[in-house]
Amino acid sequence: MQKELIFEDNALALSLYGERGANLKILEEAFAVSIDVRGNHLVIDGNDIDVELAARTLSQLYDLVARGYPLGSTDVEFAIDIISANSSARLADIFLDKLSVKSGKRLITPKSLAQKQYVEAIRNNDIVFGIGPAGTGKTYLAMAMAVSALIKEEVSRIVLVRPAVEAGERLGFLPGDLEEKVNPYLRPLYDALYDMLSFERVGRLLERGVIEVAPIAFMRGRTLNEAFIILDEAQNTTSEQMKMFLTRLGFNSKAVVTGDITQIDLPEKQASGLVEAKKILQGIPGIAFAMFSKRDVVRHKLVRRIIQAYEELETKKRGTGDPIRKG
């Protein structure tokens, strides 16, 4: 099957094609089609279904470029994943959902259907759980929503929380005072902040207490009003810690809980608070669960392949009854 596409603007078409046609090559490889370029005319050749998917992706990407979206090769890869998963998806609804925060030269927007649904869940609910593998943007998007809410004065502060638990380590064995011991565990939260706000601005907000970064143990006994609260790495909370955290929510506040239930570093007999919350809090109005998969990974493309390899290993071991050891 062959299908011809004609783009009205030559300059926009060239932006769509990418440098030396790099974006078209990505599409050719992904959909197993050939694309013949004749100026602003394209002829797509291949299997009927693949040609239709490639044409749909190209048409929607051109629309993004026409609306001023700075299209990059990674955006093309994300678009391919989205259209492949749901051919009726509208890329503009996802890529143009700007979170009112600029990260360097890039606008922060969702990059998958799951990310879009996650952002909408945060907008429409007071407590949201983002559960899925590493690299799916759970914490980063939650941080972007928090910073956006602070800039818009929808909240008066941001509270970032993390359990101080890692595989094979305990705080007591680390050198330094308590602050020096917990800082390494909170580093990913600082990194996300510095990617969205200047170093100087983050410093001022931290000094004034407008942004607070703390281990979950520091949350006990508090009530957080007009705050955007993020609990990261929640799979490493105990049942008691999760209950304690969720009951800190005060008036005009939001809480986002993120974690990967395949990466639990608690002692083997210790139940994960995130796993328990997923079981008992489903269906409560105002609480939403956003589930991510390896398809939503937005890091280096190898990360997705690594996650796939480990999932296959775990499936194989479950089938043979061989226990999966940590560490």
LUMDORO-67237 format. One record per residue (C-alpha): y negated, z negated, x negated. Coordinates in steps of 0.5 Angstrom, whole numbers. Each point is the difference from the previous one (the first is absolute). Layout:
// residues N
<rec><yy>Y</yy><zz>Z</zz><xx>X</xx></rec>
...
//
This chain:
// residues 327
<rec><yy>0</yy><zz>0</zz><xx>0</xx></rec>
<rec><yy>-7</yy><zz>1</zz><xx>-2</xx></rec>
<rec><yy>-7</yy><zz>-3</zz><xx>2</xx></rec>
<rec><yy>-7</yy><zz>2</zz><xx>-2</xx></rec>
<rec><yy>-5</yy><zz>-5</zz><xx>0</xx></rec>
<rec><yy>-8</yy><zz>3</zz><xx>0</xx></rec>
<rec><yy>-5</yy><zz>-5</zz><xx>-2</xx></rec>
<rec><yy>-7</yy><zz>1</zz><xx>1</xx></rec>
<rec><yy>-4</yy><zz>-3</zz><xx>-6</xx></rec>
<rec><yy>3</yy><zz>3</zz><xx>-7</xx></rec>
<rec><yy>-3</yy><zz>-6</zz><xx>-3</xx></rec>
<rec><yy>3</yy><zz>-5</zz><xx>4</xx></rec>
<rec><yy>7</yy><zz>4</zz><xx>-1</xx></rec>
<rec><yy>-1</yy><zz>-1</zz><xx>-7</xx></rec>
<rec><yy>-1</yy><zz>-7</zz><xx>0</xx></rec>
<rec><yy>6</yy><zz>0</zz><xx>5</xx></rec>
<rec><yy>5</yy><zz>4</zz><xx>-5</xx></rec>
<rec><yy>-2</yy><zz>-5</zz><xx>-6</xx></rec>
<rec><yy>-1</yy><zz>1</zz><xx>-7</xx></rec>
<rec><yy>4</yy><zz>7</zz><xx>-2</xx></rec>
<rec><yy>3</yy><zz>-1</zz><xx>7</xx></rec>
<rec><yy>3</yy><zz>-7</zz><xx>-2</xx></rec>
<rec><yy>0</yy><zz>-2</zz><xx>7</xx></rec>
<rec><yy>4</yy><zz>6</zz><xx>3</xx></rec>
<rec><yy>5</yy><zz>-1</zz><xx>-6</xx></rec>
<rec><yy>1</yy><zz>-7</zz><xx>3</xx></rec>
<rec><yy>1</yy><zz>3</zz><xx>7</xx></rec>
<rec><yy>5</yy><zz>5</zz><xx>-2</xx></rec>
<rec><yy>4</yy><zz>-5</zz><xx>-4</xx></rec>
<rec><yy>0</yy><zz>-5</zz><xx>6</xx></rec>
<rec><yy>2</yy><zz>5</zz><xx>6</xx></rec>
<rec><yy>4</yy><zz>5</zz><xx>-4</xx></rec>
<rec><yy>-5</yy><zz>6</zz><xx>2</xx></rec>
<rec><yy>-4</yy><zz>5</zz><xx>-4</xx></rec>
<rec><yy>-7</yy><zz>1</zz><xx>1</xx></rec>
<rec><yy>-4</yy><zz>6</zz><xx>-2</xx></rec>
<rec><yy>-7</yy><zz>0</zz><xx>-1</xx></rec>
<rec><yy>-5</yy><zz>5</zz><xx>2</xx></rec>
<rec><yy>-7</yy><zz>-3</zz><xx>-1</xx></rec>
<rec><yy>-1</yy><zz>-4</zz><xx>7</xx></rec>
<rec><yy>7</yy><zz>3</zz><xx>3</xx></rec>
<rec><yy>6</yy><zz>-3</zz><xx>-2</xx></rec>
<rec><yy>7</yy><zz>2</zz><xx>2</xx></rec>
<rec><yy>6</yy><zz>-5</zz><xx>1</xx></rec>
<rec><yy>7</yy><zz>2</zz><xx>-1</xx></rec>
<rec><yy>6</yy><zz>-3</zz><xx>1</xx></rec>
<rec><yy>5</yy><zz>-4</zz><xx>5</xx></rec>
<rec><yy>-3</yy><zz>0</zz><xx>7</xx></rec>
<rec><yy>-1</yy><zz>-8</zz><xx>0</xx></rec>
<rec><yy>-3</yy><zz>0</zz><xx>-7</xx></rec>
<rec><yy>-5</yy><zz>5</zz><xx>1</xx></rec>
<rec><yy>-2</yy><zz>-3</zz><xx>7</xx></rec>
<rec><yy>-1</yy><zz>-7</zz><xx>-4</xx></rec>
<rec><yy>-3</yy><zz>3</zz><xx>-6</xx></rec>
<rec><yy>-5</yy><zz>4</zz><xx>5</xx></rec>
<rec><yy>-2</yy><zz>-6</zz><xx>4</xx></rec>
<rec><yy>-1</yy><zz>-4</zz><xx>-7</xx></rec>
<rec><yy>-5</yy><zz>5</zz><xx>-3</xx></rec>
<rec><yy>-4</yy><zz>1</zz><xx>7</xx></rec>
<rec><yy>-1</yy><zz>-8</zz><xx>0</xx></rec>
<rec><yy>-1</yy><zz>-1</zz><xx>-7</xx></rec>
<rec><yy>-6</yy><zz>6</zz><xx>1</xx></rec>
<rec><yy>-3</yy><zz>-4</zz><xx>5</xx></rec>
<rec><yy>0</yy><zz>-6</zz><xx>-4</xx></rec>
<rec><yy>-4</yy><zz>4</zz><xx>-5</xx></rec>
<rec><yy>-4</yy><zz>3</zz><xx>5</xx></rec>
<rec><yy>-2</yy><zz>-7</zz><xx>2</xx></rec>
<rec><yy>-2</yy><zz>-2</zz><xx>-7</xx></rec>
<rec><yy>6</yy><zz>-3</zz><xx>-2</xx></rec>
<rec><yy>1</yy><zz>0</zz><xx>-8</xx></rec>
<rec><yy>7</yy><zz>2</zz><xx>0</xx></rec>
<rec><yy>5</yy><zz>-1</zz><xx>-6</xx></rec>
<rec><yy>7</yy><zz>1</zz><xx>-2</xx></rec>
<rec><yy>2</yy><zz>-7</zz><xx>2</xx></rec>
<rec><yy>-3</yy><zz>2</zz><xx>7</xx></rec>
<rec><yy>4</yy><zz>6</zz><xx>1</xx></rec>
<rec><yy>6</yy><zz>-4</zz><xx>-2</xx></rec>
<rec><yy>-1</yy><zz>-5</zz><xx>6</xx></rec>
<rec><yy>-2</yy><zz>5</zz><xx>5</xx></rec>
<rec><yy>7</yy><zz>3</zz><xx>-2</xx></rec>
<rec><yy>3</yy><zz>-6</zz><xx>2</xx></rec>
<rec><yy>-4</yy><zz>-1</zz><xx>6</xx></rec>
<rec><yy>2</yy><zz>6</zz><xx>3</xx></rec>
<rec><yy>7</yy><zz>0</zz><xx>-2</xx></rec>
<rec><yy>1</yy><zz>-6</zz><xx>3</xx></rec>
<rec><yy>-4</yy><zz>2</zz><xx>7</xx></rec>
<rec><yy>-2</yy><zz>7</zz><xx>1</xx></rec>
<rec><yy>-5</yy><zz>-2</zz><xx>5</xx></rec>
<rec><yy>-4</yy><zz>-5</zz><xx>-4</xx></rec>
<rec><yy>-7</yy><zz>2</zz><xx>-1</xx></rec>
<rec><yy>-2</yy><zz>-1</zz><xx>-7</xx></rec>
<rec><yy>-8</yy><zz>-1</zz><xx>1</xx></rec>
<rec><yy>2</yy><zz>-6</zz><xx>5</xx></rec>
<rec><yy>3</yy><zz>-3</zz><xx>-7</xx></rec>
<rec><yy>-4</yy><zz>2</zz><xx>-6</xx></rec>
<rec><yy>-7</yy><zz>0</zz><xx>4</xx></rec>
<rec><yy>1</yy><zz>-8</zz><xx>2</xx></rec>
<rec><yy>-5</yy><zz>-2</zz><xx>-5</xx></rec>
<rec><yy>1</yy><zz>-8</zz><xx>-1</xx></rec>
<rec><yy>-8</yy><zz>-1</zz><xx>-2</xx></rec>
<rec><yy>2</yy><zz>-1</zz><xx>-7</xx></rec>
<rec><yy>0</yy><zz>4</zz><xx>-6</xx></rec>
<rec><yy>4</yy><zz>-1</zz><xx>-6</xx></rec>
<rec><yy>-3</yy><zz>3</zz><xx>-6</xx></rec>
<rec><yy>-1</yy><zz>8</zz><xx>2</xx></rec>
<rec><yy>6</yy><zz>0</zz><xx>5</xx></rec>
<rec><yy>-1</yy><zz>-2</zz><xx>7</xx></rec>
<rec><yy>5</yy><zz>-5</zz><xx>3</xx></rec>
<rec><yy>4</yy><zz>3</zz><xx>6</xx></rec>
<rec><yy>7</yy><zz>0</zz><xx>2</xx></rec>
<rec><yy>5</yy><zz>4</zz><xx>-3</xx></rec>
<rec><yy>6</yy><zz>0</zz><xx>5</xx></rec>
<rec><yy>1</yy><zz>-1</zz><xx>7</xx></rec>
<rec><yy>3</yy><zz>-7</zz><xx>-1</xx></rec>
<rec><yy>-7</yy><zz>-2</zz><xx>-4</xx></rec>
<rec><yy>-4</yy><zz>3</zz><xx>6</xx></rec>
<rec><yy>4</yy><zz>-4</zz><xx>5</xx></rec>
<rec><yy>-1</yy><zz>-6</zz><xx>-5</xx></rec>
<rec><yy>-7</yy><zz>1</zz><xx>0</xx></rec>
<rec><yy>0</yy><zz>0</zz><xx>7</xx></rec>
<rec><yy>4</yy><zz>-6</zz><xx>1</xx></rec>
<rec><yy>-5</yy><zz>-4</zz><xx>-4</xx></rec>
<rec><yy>-6</yy><zz>3</zz><xx>4</xx></rec>
<rec><yy>4</yy><zz>-2</zz><xx>7</xx></rec>
<rec><yy>3</yy><zz>-7</zz><xx>-2</xx></rec>
<rec><yy>-1</yy><zz>-7</zz><xx>-3</xx></rec>
<rec><yy>6</yy><zz>0</zz><xx>-4</xx></rec>
<rec><yy>4</yy><zz>6</zz><xx>-3</xx></rec>
<rec><yy>6</yy><zz>0</zz><xx>-4</xx></rec>
<rec><yy>0</yy><zz>6</zz><xx>-5</xx></rec>
<rec><yy>8</yy><zz>0</zz><xx>-3</xx></rec>
<rec><yy>3</yy><zz>5</zz><xx>-5</xx></rec>
<rec><yy>1</yy><zz>2</zz><xx>-7</xx></rec>
<rec><yy>-5</yy><zz>0</zz><xx>-6</xx></rec>
<rec><yy>-5</yy><zz>5</zz><xx>0</xx></rec>
<rec><yy>-1</yy><zz>2</zz><xx>7</xx></rec>
<rec><yy>-7</yy><zz>-3</zz><xx>1</xx></rec>
<rec><yy>1</yy><zz>-6</zz><xx>4</xx></rec>
<rec><yy>-4</yy><zz>-5</zz><xx>-4</xx></rec>
<rec><yy>-5</yy><zz>5</zz><xx>-3</xx></rec>
<rec><yy>-2</yy><zz>3</zz><xx>7</xx></rec>
<rec><yy>0</yy><zz>-7</zz><xx>3</xx></rec>
<rec><yy>-5</yy><zz>-2</zz><xx>-6</xx></rec>
<rec><yy>-4</yy><zz>6</zz><xx>2</xx></rec>
<rec><yy>-1</yy><zz>-2</zz><xx>7</xx></rec>
<rec><yy>-2</yy><zz>-7</zz><xx>-2</xx></rec>
<rec><yy>-5</yy><zz>3</zz><xx>-4</xx></rec>
<rec><yy>-3</yy><zz>4</zz><xx>5</xx></rec>
<rec><yy>0</yy><zz>-6</zz><xx>5</xx></rec>
<rec><yy>-4</yy><zz>-4</zz><xx>-5</xx></rec>
<rec><yy>-5</yy><zz>6</zz><xx>-1</xx></rec>
<rec><yy>-1</yy><zz>1</zz><xx>8</xx></rec>
<rec><yy>-1</yy><zz>-8</zz><xx>0</xx></rec>
<rec><yy>6</yy><zz>0</zz><xx>5</xx></rec>
<rec><yy>3</yy><zz>-6</zz><xx>-4</xx></rec>
<rec><yy>-4</yy><zz>-5</zz><xx>-4</xx></rec>
<rec><yy>6</yy><zz>0</zz><xx>-6</xx></rec>
<rec><yy>6</yy><zz>3</zz><xx>-3</xx></rec>
<rec><yy>6</yy><zz>-5</zz><xx>-1</xx></rec>
<rec><yy>5</yy><zz>3</zz><xx>-5</xx></rec>
<rec><yy>7</yy><zz>-4</zz><xx>0</xx></rec>
<rec><yy>6</yy><zz>1</zz><xx>-4</xx></rec>
<rec><yy>6</yy><zz>-4</zz><xx>-1</xx></rec>
<rec><yy>1</yy><zz>-2</zz><xx>-8</xx></rec>
<rec><yy>7</yy><zz>2</zz><xx>0</xx></rec>
<rec><yy>3</yy><zz>5</zz><xx>-5</xx></rec>
<rec><yy>7</yy><zz>1</zz><xx>-2</xx></rec>
<rec><yy>3</yy><zz>-4</zz><xx>-6</xx></rec>
<rec><yy>-7</yy><zz>-4</zz><xx>0</xx></rec>
<rec><yy>-3</yy><zz>-7</zz><xx>2</xx></rec>
<rec><yy>-7</yy><zz>-2</zz><xx>0</xx></rec>
<rec><yy>2</yy><zz>-6</zz><xx>-4</xx></rec>
<rec><yy>2</yy><zz>4</zz><xx>-6</xx></rec>
<rec><yy>-6</yy><zz>4</zz><xx>-1</xx></rec>
<rec><yy>-6</yy><zz>-3</zz><xx>-5</xx></rec>
<rec><yy>-6</yy><zz>-2</zz><xx>3</xx></rec>
<rec><yy>-3</yy><zz>-4</zz><xx>5</xx></rec>
<rec><yy>1</yy><zz>2</zz><xx>8</xx></rec>
<rec><yy>-5</yy><zz>6</zz><xx>0</xx></rec>
<rec><yy>2</yy><zz>3</zz><xx>-6</xx></rec>
<rec><yy>8</yy><zz>-1</zz><xx>2</xx></rec>
<rec><yy>-2</yy><zz>4</zz><xx>7</xx></rec>
<rec><yy>-5</yy><zz>5</zz><xx>-2</xx></rec>
<rec><yy>6</yy><zz>5</zz><xx>-3</xx></rec>
<rec><yy>3</yy><zz>0</zz><xx>7</xx></rec>
<rec><yy>-7</yy><zz>2</zz><xx>4</xx></rec>
<rec><yy>-1</yy><zz>5</zz><xx>-5</xx></rec>
<rec><yy>2</yy><zz>6</zz><xx>4</xx></rec>
<rec><yy>-5</yy><zz>-3</zz><xx>6</xx></rec>
<rec><yy>-6</yy><zz>0</zz><xx>-5</xx></rec>
<rec><yy>2</yy><zz>7</zz><xx>-3</xx></rec>
<rec><yy>-1</yy><zz>3</zz><xx>7</xx></rec>
<rec><yy>-6</yy><zz>-3</zz><xx>1</xx></rec>
<rec><yy>-3</yy><zz>2</zz><xx>-6</xx></rec>
<rec><yy>2</yy><zz>7</zz><xx>2</xx></rec>
<rec><yy>-4</yy><zz>0</zz><xx>6</xx></rec>
<rec><yy>-6</yy><zz>-4</zz><xx>-2</xx></rec>
<rec><yy>-4</yy><zz>-1</zz><xx>-7</xx></rec>
<rec><yy>2</yy><zz>-5</zz><xx>-5</xx></rec>
<rec><yy>-7</yy><zz>-3</zz><xx>1</xx></rec>
<rec><yy>1</yy><zz>0</zz><xx>8</xx></rec>
<rec><yy>7</yy><zz>-3</zz><xx>0</xx></rec>
<rec><yy>-3</yy><zz>-6</zz><xx>-5</xx></rec>
<rec><yy>-5</yy><zz>-2</zz><xx>4</xx></rec>
<rec><yy>4</yy><zz>0</zz><xx>7</xx></rec>
<rec><yy>5</yy><zz>-4</zz><xx>-4</xx></rec>
<rec><yy>-5</yy><zz>-5</zz><xx>-2</xx></rec>
<rec><yy>-3</yy><zz>-1</zz><xx>7</xx></rec>
<rec><yy>7</yy><zz>-1</zz><xx>3</xx></rec>
<rec><yy>-1</yy><zz>7</zz><xx>4</xx></rec>
<rec><yy>6</yy><zz>2</zz><xx>-3</xx></rec>
<rec><yy>5</yy><zz>-5</zz><xx>-2</xx></rec>
<rec><yy>7</yy><zz>1</zz><xx>-3</xx></rec>
<rec><yy>5</yy><zz>-5</zz><xx>0</xx></rec>
<rec><yy>8</yy><zz>-2</zz><xx>0</xx></rec>
<rec><yy>2</yy><zz>-1</zz><xx>7</xx></rec>
<rec><yy>1</yy><zz>-8</zz><xx>-2</xx></rec>
<rec><yy>-7</yy><zz>0</zz><xx>1</xx></rec>
<rec><yy>-1</yy><zz>2</zz><xx>7</xx></rec>
<rec><yy>3</yy><zz>-7</zz><xx>3</xx></rec>
<rec><yy>-4</yy><zz>-4</zz><xx>4</xx></rec>
<rec><yy>-5</yy><zz>6</zz><xx>1</xx></rec>
<rec><yy>-3</yy><zz>4</zz><xx>6</xx></rec>
<rec><yy>-3</yy><zz>6</zz><xx>-2</xx></rec>
<rec><yy>-5</yy><zz>3</zz><xx>5</xx></rec>
<rec><yy>-4</yy><zz>7</zz><xx>0</xx></rec>
<rec><yy>5</yy><zz>2</zz><xx>-6</xx></rec>
<rec><yy>4</yy><zz>6</zz><xx>-2</xx></rec>
<rec><yy>6</yy><zz>-3</zz><xx>-3</xx></rec>
<rec><yy>6</yy><zz>3</zz><xx>-4</xx></rec>
<rec><yy>6</yy><zz>-3</zz><xx>-2</xx></rec>
<rec><yy>3</yy><zz>5</zz><xx>-5</xx></rec>
<rec><yy>8</yy><zz>0</zz><xx>-3</xx></rec>
<rec><yy>1</yy><zz>-4</zz><xx>7</xx></rec>
<rec><yy>8</yy><zz>1</zz><xx>-2</xx></rec>
<rec><yy>-1</yy><zz>-6</zz><xx>-5</xx></rec>
<rec><yy>-2</yy><zz>-5</zz><xx>5</xx></rec>
<rec><yy>4</yy><zz>-5</zz><xx>3</xx></rec>
<rec><yy>1</yy><zz>-1</zz><xx>8</xx></rec>
<rec><yy>-5</yy><zz>-6</zz><xx>0</xx></rec>
<rec><yy>-5</yy><zz>3</zz><xx>-5</xx></rec>
<rec><yy>0</yy><zz>6</zz><xx>5</xx></rec>
<rec><yy>-1</yy><zz>-4</zz><xx>6</xx></rec>
<rec><yy>-5</yy><zz>-4</zz><xx>-3</xx></rec>
<rec><yy>-4</yy><zz>6</zz><xx>-2</xx></rec>
<rec><yy>0</yy><zz>4</zz><xx>7</xx></rec>
<rec><yy>-2</yy><zz>-7</zz><xx>3</xx></rec>
<rec><yy>-7</yy><zz>0</zz><xx>-5</xx></rec>
<rec><yy>-3</yy><zz>6</zz><xx>5</xx></rec>
<rec><yy>-6</yy><zz>-2</zz><xx>3</xx></rec>
<rec><yy>-5</yy><zz>3</zz><xx>4</xx></rec>
<rec><yy>-2</yy><zz>7</zz><xx>-1</xx></rec>
<rec><yy>5</yy><zz>1</zz><xx>-6</xx></rec>
<rec><yy>5</yy><zz>5</zz><xx>-1</xx></rec>
<rec><yy>6</yy><zz>-1</zz><xx>-5</xx></rec>
<rec><yy>4</yy><zz>5</zz><xx>-3</xx></rec>
<rec><yy>7</yy><zz>-1</zz><xx>-3</xx></rec>
<rec><yy>3</yy><zz>4</zz><xx>-5</xx></rec>
<rec><yy>7</yy><zz>0</zz><xx>-3</xx></rec>
<rec><yy>6</yy><zz>4</zz><xx>-2</xx></rec>
<rec><yy>7</yy><zz>-3</zz><xx>2</xx></rec>
<rec><yy>4</yy><zz>3</zz><xx>-5</xx></rec>
<rec><yy>-4</yy><zz>-4</zz><xx>-6</xx></rec>
<rec><yy>1</yy><zz>-7</zz><xx>2</xx></rec>
<rec><yy>0</yy><zz>-5</zz><xx>-6</xx></rec>
<rec><yy>1</yy><zz>-6</zz><xx>4</xx></rec>
<rec><yy>6</yy><zz>-4</zz><xx>-2</xx></rec>
<rec><yy>7</yy><zz>3</zz><xx>3</xx></rec>
<rec><yy>0</yy><zz>-6</zz><xx>5</xx></rec>
<rec><yy>-7</yy><zz>0</zz><xx>2</xx></rec>
<rec><yy>-2</yy><zz>5</zz><xx>6</xx></rec>
<rec><yy>-6</yy><zz>4</zz><xx>0</xx></rec>
<rec><yy>-6</yy><zz>-1</zz><xx>5</xx></rec>
<rec><yy>-1</yy><zz>7</zz><xx>0</xx></rec>
<rec><yy>7</yy><zz>2</zz><xx>3</xx></rec>
<rec><yy>0</yy><zz>-6</zz><xx>5</xx></rec>
<rec><yy>-7</yy><zz>2</zz><xx>2</xx></rec>
<rec><yy>2</yy><zz>7</zz><xx>1</xx></rec>
<rec><yy>6</yy><zz>-3</zz><xx>5</xx></rec>
<rec><yy>-4</yy><zz>-5</zz><xx>4</xx></rec>
<rec><yy>-7</yy><zz>3</zz><xx>1</xx></rec>
<rec><yy>2</yy><zz>7</zz><xx>2</xx></rec>
<rec><yy>-3</yy><zz>2</zz><xx>7</xx></rec>
<rec><yy>-6</yy><zz>-6</zz><xx>0</xx></rec>
<rec><yy>-6</yy><zz>3</zz><xx>2</xx></rec>
<rec><yy>-6</yy><zz>1</zz><xx>-5</xx></rec>
<rec><yy>6</yy><zz>0</zz><xx>-6</xx></rec>
<rec><yy>2</yy><zz>7</zz><xx>-2</xx></rec>
<rec><yy>5</yy><zz>2</zz><xx>-5</xx></rec>
<rec><yy>-1</yy><zz>6</zz><xx>-5</xx></rec>
<rec><yy>7</yy><zz>3</zz><xx>-3</xx></rec>
<rec><yy>-1</yy><zz>4</zz><xx>-6</xx></rec>
<rec><yy>6</yy><zz>4</zz><xx>-4</xx></rec>
<rec><yy>0</yy><zz>4</zz><xx>-6</xx></rec>
<rec><yy>-3</yy><zz>6</zz><xx>3</xx></rec>
<rec><yy>-6</yy><zz>-4</zz><xx>0</xx></rec>
<rec><yy>-1</yy><zz>-1</zz><xx>-7</xx></rec>
<rec><yy>-6</yy><zz>2</zz><xx>-3</xx></rec>
<rec><yy>1</yy><zz>-2</zz><xx>-7</xx></rec>
<rec><yy>3</yy><zz>5</zz><xx>-6</xx></rec>
<rec><yy>5</yy><zz>4</zz><xx>3</xx></rec>
<rec><yy>5</yy><zz>-3</zz><xx>-4</xx></rec>
<rec><yy>-1</yy><zz>-6</zz><xx>4</xx></rec>
<rec><yy>3</yy><zz>3</zz><xx>6</xx></rec>
<rec><yy>6</yy><zz>2</zz><xx>-4</xx></rec>
<rec><yy>1</yy><zz>-7</zz><xx>-3</xx></rec>
<rec><yy>0</yy><zz>-3</zz><xx>7</xx></rec>
<rec><yy>5</yy><zz>5</zz><xx>2</xx></rec>
<rec><yy>5</yy><zz>-1</zz><xx>-5</xx></rec>
<rec><yy>0</yy><zz>-8</zz><xx>1</xx></rec>
<rec><yy>1</yy><zz>1</zz><xx>7</xx></rec>
<rec><yy>6</yy><zz>4</zz><xx>-1</xx></rec>
<rec><yy>2</yy><zz>-5</zz><xx>-5</xx></rec>
<rec><yy>0</yy><zz>-5</zz><xx>5</xx></rec>
<rec><yy>3</yy><zz>4</zz><xx>5</xx></rec>
<rec><yy>6</yy><zz>1</zz><xx>-4</xx></rec>
<rec><yy>1</yy><zz>-7</zz><xx>-2</xx></rec>
<rec><yy>-1</yy><zz>-2</zz><xx>7</xx></rec>
<rec><yy>6</yy><zz>5</zz><xx>2</xx></rec>
<rec><yy>4</yy><zz>-3</zz><xx>-6</xx></rec>
<rec><yy>-1</yy><zz>-7</zz><xx>2</xx></rec>
<rec><yy>-3</yy><zz>-1</zz><xx>-8</xx></rec>
<rec><yy>-6</yy><zz>-5</zz><xx>0</xx></rec>
<rec><yy>-6</yy><zz>2</zz><xx>-2</xx></rec>
<rec><yy>-3</yy><zz>-4</zz><xx>-5</xx></rec>
<rec><yy>-7</yy><zz>-2</zz><xx>-2</xx></rec>
<rec><yy>-3</yy><zz>1</zz><xx>-7</xx></rec>
//
